[in-house]
Amino acid sequence: MTQDINQPIPAAYTAIDEETKKSGFTMASDIHTCSLLKTLAAAKPGSKMLELGTGTGLSTAWILAGMDQGSTLVSIDNDARFLDIAANHLASDPRLTLLHTDGADWVENNKGEKYDYIFADTWHGKYLLLDEVLGMLNPGAFYIIDDMLPQPNWPEGHDMKALNLLEYLDSRTDLALTRQVWATGIVIAVKV
């Protein structure tokens, strides 16, 4: 077994990746994580999906590639410059709603919504307002986070935040959870 990506790369991915590099955005999910996001999205036909932290849309492209035509994806980000890259390449997909908004405001205003798949790739839903976001999961829904292994761009002290987050997630009795020491460190949980 190798870590090669042996599935088709989404059509928009290469162009988004080129623009991402030019933009200076350095927080994008790696391609292995993206491949897994596609696979997990394919496991949820006819689902409502949520991505917290669109960035430039690299992971968004992969989630869309795994979704069936009956699924929808809401993806939010607070940086219009990066969100514009995603919109330029992905906004024509009718299954996708891209929102330029503050994560805290959006979670507070939408915490009554329920989702079958949440990829939390920003502070809100991962380190902030975690309980509110976990409350948005339907039974059987995926909750996915990455960057749980030490990263070169982590600020001082972030390692303790990550460890505390992992301990908290492990302590919850309403999640079946697996930590993966793969890619950037992925956690996949299912709401039980």
C-alpha positions as CSV (number, residue, x, y, z in Angstrom):
1,M,0.0,0.0,0.0
2,T,1.2,3.5,-0.8
3,Q,0.1,7.0,0.0
4,D,-0.5,7.7,-3.7
5,I,-3.8,9.3,-4.7
6,N,-5.3,6.7,-7.0
7,Q,-8.6,8.3,-7.7
8,P,-9.4,11.1,-10.1
9,I,-8.4,14.6,-8.9
10,P,-11.4,17.0,-9.1
11,A,-11.5,19.1,-12.2
12,A,-11.1,22.4,-10.4
13,Y,-8.4,21.2,-8.0
14,T,-5.3,22.0,-10.0
15,A,-6.4,25.5,-10.9
16,I,-7.4,26.2,-7.3
17,D,-4.1,24.9,-6.1
18,E,-2.2,27.2,-8.5
19,E,-4.1,30.2,-7.3
20,T,-3.7,29.1,-3.7
21,K,0.0,29.1,-4.0
22,K,0.0,32.5,-5.7
23,S,-2.2,34.0,-3.0
24,G,0.1,33.0,-0.2
25,F,-2.5,30.9,1.6
26,T,-0.7,28.3,3.7
27,M,-3.4,26.6,5.7
28,A,-4.9,24.4,3.0
29,S,-5.7,20.8,3.7
30,D,-3.3,18.4,2.2
31,I,-4.3,16.2,-0.7
32,H,-4.4,13.0,1.4
33,T,-6.9,14.6,3.7
34,C,-8.9,15.9,0.7
35,S,-9.0,12.4,-0.8
36,L,-10.4,11.1,2.5
37,L,-13.0,13.9,2.6
38,K,-14.2,12.8,-0.9
39,T,-14.5,9.2,0.2
40,L,-16.4,10.1,3.4
41,A,-18.8,12.4,1.4
42,A,-19.5,9.5,-0.9
43,A,-20.7,7.5,2.1
44,K,-23.5,10.0,2.8
45,P,-25.9,10.1,-0.2
46,G,-28.7,12.7,0.0
47,S,-27.0,14.5,2.9
48,K,-26.6,18.0,4.2
49,M,-22.9,18.8,4.6
50,L,-21.0,21.6,6.3
51,E,-17.5,22.8,5.9
52,L,-16.2,25.3,8.4
53,G,-13.3,27.1,6.8
54,T,-13.4,27.1,3.0
55,G,-10.1,28.7,2.6
56,T,-9.5,28.7,-1.2
57,G,-11.7,25.7,-1.8
58,L,-9.2,22.9,-2.2
59,S,-11.0,20.6,0.2
60,T,-14.3,21.9,-1.0
61,A,-13.6,20.6,-4.5
62,W,-12.9,17.1,-3.1
63,I,-16.0,17.1,-0.9
64,L,-18.1,18.1,-3.9
65,A,-16.4,15.3,-6.0
66,G,-17.6,12.7,-3.5
67,M,-21.2,14.0,-3.1
68,D,-24.1,12.7,-5.0
69,Q,-26.6,15.0,-6.8
70,G,-29.0,14.9,-3.9
71,S,-26.5,16.3,-1.3
72,T,-25.8,19.9,-0.4
73,L,-22.7,21.6,1.0
74,V,-22.6,24.8,3.0
75,S,-19.1,26.2,3.2
76,I,-18.1,29.3,5.2
77,D,-15.1,31.4,5.5
78,N,-14.3,34.9,6.9
79,D,-11.6,35.9,4.4
80,A,-13.2,37.2,1.2
81,R,-9.9,37.1,-0.7
82,F,-9.5,33.4,-0.3
83,L,-13.2,32.6,-0.6
84,D,-13.2,34.4,-4.0
85,I,-10.8,31.8,-5.3
86,A,-13.2,29.0,-4.3
87,A,-16.1,30.9,-5.8
88,N,-14.3,31.5,-9.1
89,H,-14.0,27.7,-9.6
90,L,-16.8,26.1,-7.7
91,A,-19.8,28.5,-7.3
92,S,-21.5,27.2,-10.4
93,D,-22.2,23.9,-8.7
94,P,-25.8,24.2,-7.5
95,R,-25.2,21.8,-4.6
96,L,-22.8,24.4,-3.0
97,T,-23.5,27.5,-0.9
98,L,-20.4,29.6,-0.2
99,L,-20.8,32.1,2.6
100,H,-18.5,35.0,3.5
101,T,-19.2,35.3,7.3
102,D,-17.7,35.2,10.7
103,G,-17.6,31.7,12.0
104,A,-18.9,32.6,15.5
105,D,-21.8,34.6,14.1
106,W,-22.7,31.9,11.7
107,V,-22.6,29.1,14.3
108,E,-24.7,31.1,16.8
109,N,-27.3,31.9,14.1
110,N,-27.5,28.4,12.7
111,K,-27.0,26.1,15.7
112,G,-30.5,24.7,15.2
113,E,-29.5,23.3,11.8
114,K,-28.6,19.6,11.5
115,Y,-25.9,18.0,9.3
116,D,-24.8,14.6,8.2
117,Y,-21.2,15.6,7.6
118,I,-19.2,18.4,9.2
119,F,-15.6,19.1,8.3
120,A,-14.3,21.6,10.8
121,D,-11.2,23.2,9.4
122,T,-11.1,26.4,11.3
123,W,-11.2,27.6,14.9
124,H,-15.0,27.7,15.1
125,G,-16.3,24.1,15.4
126,K,-12.9,22.8,16.4
127,Y,-11.4,25.0,19.2
128,L,-14.3,27.5,19.6
129,L,-18.0,26.7,19.8
130,L,-17.2,23.0,19.7
131,D,-20.3,21.9,21.7
132,E,-22.6,24.0,19.5
133,V,-21.1,22.5,16.3
134,L,-21.2,18.9,17.7
135,G,-24.9,19.6,18.5
136,M,-25.5,20.2,14.8
137,L,-24.7,16.5,14.0
138,N,-27.5,14.2,13.1
139,P,-27.2,10.6,14.4
140,G,-24.7,8.7,12.2
141,A,-23.2,12.0,11.0
142,F,-19.4,12.4,10.4
143,Y,-17.4,15.0,12.3
144,I,-14.0,15.4,10.7
145,I,-11.0,17.5,11.7
146,D,-7.4,17.5,10.5
147,D,-4.0,19.1,11.5
148,M,-4.0,17.2,14.8
149,L,-0.3,16.2,14.4
150,P,2.2,19.0,15.1
151,Q,2.4,21.4,12.2
152,P,5.3,23.8,11.4
153,N,2.9,26.7,11.3
154,W,1.5,26.1,14.8
155,P,1.9,29.1,17.1
156,E,3.6,28.5,20.5
157,G,1.3,26.7,22.9
158,H,-1.0,25.3,20.2
159,D,0.2,21.8,20.9
160,M,-1.6,21.9,24.3
161,K,-4.8,23.2,22.6
162,A,-4.7,20.2,20.3
163,L,-4.1,17.8,23.1
164,N,-6.9,19.3,25.2
165,L,-9.2,19.0,22.2
166,L,-8.4,15.4,21.6
167,E,-8.9,14.6,25.3
168,Y,-12.3,16.3,25.3
169,L,-13.4,14.5,22.1
170,D,-12.3,11.2,23.6
171,S,-14.3,11.9,26.8
172,R,-17.6,12.4,24.9
173,T,-19.9,9.4,25.1
174,D,-22.0,10.6,22.1
175,L,-19.1,10.1,19.6
176,A,-17.5,7.0,18.2
177,L,-14.1,8.4,17.4
178,T,-10.9,7.3,15.6
179,R,-7.6,9.2,15.7
180,Q,-5.5,8.6,12.6
181,V,-1.7,9.2,12.6
182,W,-1.8,9.8,8.9
183,A,-1.6,12.8,6.6
184,T,-1.7,15.8,9.0
185,G,-3.4,13.9,11.8
186,I,-7.1,13.3,11.2
187,V,-9.9,12.6,13.6
188,I,-13.1,11.0,12.3
189,A,-16.0,10.8,14.7
190,V,-19.5,9.6,14.2
191,K,-22.5,10.9,16.3
192,V,-24.1,8.0,18.2
